[in-house]
């Protein structure tokens, strides 16, 4: 039997989705050893943890760049302030060279953060697609739909079925497939599209379907019961949205446990997202920086995003809420561990290693080592040390002058004579040579 849906992720995400789909299939196989109906909610949690652990090396690299970036920012901003308002070609070239010198000093590329994000983004998008469309990748789940969609696909094109499909929350997502020329009675496209639609159906949609097709009601209820076992997570059906659960429970006999559980999903989603943003490395404040406006925008976004997460989790299936909560918790735990790891790293040693790696890449490419200007070589620590040395040398020199003056005053030579002056100079030079 073919378990691959036509709606399986295509394009650039397809290779990632196929690999991650195998991981999800493996998780279901593992859970199937202990459970008659493997919990999709538990599978989502395990899947999310595994995927974020696999991306841990990329996360560490990205956080290292963020740590270095917090050190680089003041220097980069100083370069920008130096050439502010200067638009002539010579000034622009000098600013570019000095900016590159700062990046070379820290041994990183201006696109260092973007590379990590570009690698992670398709993985995260594919991960979302798999969780949203599990039957496309897990044959154990798709099997449940087959007894229903086989006979139901023959009703494709009828007004009765079309009305039911249009009433489903997931209809807009698959409307293009429904309107395609291949969506005809009995076709594979019709069967696969019906599975996609029924996968996003809530309890009321299933009940309406059974009422509309009484001759298929037995198979429909059997599939519905099996899916409710798959979708059961702590008593909640993860195919339903919290808004649907709360509305349904208040309209009938109230089960306060289900109502509280449903309300916890958007709340925990917002809370975990907020905690996650607080744990992320924060850029250093600079009141005179033009980037201050961008930093304020980031703060606003960090406040708005958790609220948006709560809204989406309230209206979308609980399964997606579980994914978002798990993802935020895993990211927070990883962030705490990464922060502790980075705090133990000597920033200067990290810079040194980065410069060595950068020069090794340039050597392999047949390029000379990156030239770093004298100013760029001096970090904040070295600058402070140099100031101390300057003050110390100044004090030594003043002491030498004082001692030479005292010698001059005590000398038996007549004050103002060439002999006394020569003796004073001799004493001054002797003191300096010793120092």
Secondary structure, 3 states (H helix, E strand, C coil): CCCCCCCCCCHHHHHHHHHHHHHHHHHHHHHHCCCCCCCHHHHHHHHHHHHHHHCHHHHHHHHHHHHHHHHHHHHHHHHHHHCCCCCCHHHHHHHHHHHHHHHHHHCCCCCHHHHHHHHHHHHHHHHHHHHHCHHHCCHHHHHHHHHHHHHHHHHCCCHHHHHHHHCCCCHHHHHHHHCCCCCCCCCHHHHHHHHHHHHCCCHHHHHHHHHHCHHHHHHHHHHHHHHHHHHEECCEECCCEHHHHHHHHHHCCCCHHHHHHHHHHHHHHHHHHHHHHHHCCCCCCCCCCCCHHHHHHHHHHHHHHHHHHHHHHHHCEHHHHHHHHHHHHHHHHHHHHHHHHHHCCCHHHHHHHHHHHHHHHHHHCCCCCCCCCHHHHCCHHHHHHHHHHHHHHHHHHHHHHHHHHHHHHHCCCCCCCHHHHHHHHHHHHHHHHHC
